[in-house]
Amino acid sequence: MYRPRVLIIEDEARIVEVLTWYLQKDGCEVLAALDGETGLEMALSERPDAIILDLMLPGLHGLEVCRRIRRESRVPILMLTARDAESDKVLGLETGADDYVAKPFSSRELMARVRALLRRATFSDSMARDRLSFPGLEIDPAGHEAALNGQPVRLTPMEFQILLLMARSPGRAFNREEIIEHASGMEFIDARTVDVHIRHLRAKLGEDPSNPRYLHTVWGVGYKFEVVT
């Protein structure tokens, strides 16, 4: 039986021990690194299905580890932060993390988020349908790829799922809770995370936020995908 592989990059041995116990109980194979350099090496060589990455690491900082992983891989990344500061959360997401959990965290919440990352990593066959074509934009569900005017667009796993979700229902307005639930299956999230991912998507699609071509704000609701020619 296939066991999803999760890499923990965390310098606090007690946290690694607790996370390992919960992950193994959930049927995962667990890898662990206690510093940023080792974690980066393992992330690129061991090809885990998901990564739990601490922000504050000895040696190579967690943000730099995340940044370097993103140059080579789209593996889902859950970032752990020691503080609940808004700036830490946003910076982690802007660096390429898919989600974050602030310490101290509940094991129930963390495992729910990890399961969501793993569901997205395996990406069910029922979602791998024909590619979607719009003026200037191509989306390939099976390959997890998007192209803007024929040029590949580098998207994080969460960004791709959000784009795919809305592009499959053009004109439909999604609230933030629906976006997270359908794009990731997560039970715990805040609106700020969705807004950050939308902002990144708009930037990567070359959109003017005041006059977007694809991703539109629906005031009082959320967002929708609609092509403006």
Secondary structure, 3 states (H helix, E strand, C coil): CCCCEEEEECCCHHHHHHHHHHHHHCCCEEEEECCHHHHHHHHHHCCCCEEEEECCCCCCCHHHHHHHHHHHCCCCEEEEECCCCHHHHHHHHHHCCCEEEECCCCHHHHHHHHHHHHHHHHCCHHHCCCCEEECCEEEECCCCEEEECCEEECCCHHHHHHHHHHHCCCCCCEEHHHHHHHHHCCCCCCHHHHHHHHHHHHHHCCCECCECCCEEEECCCEEEECCCC
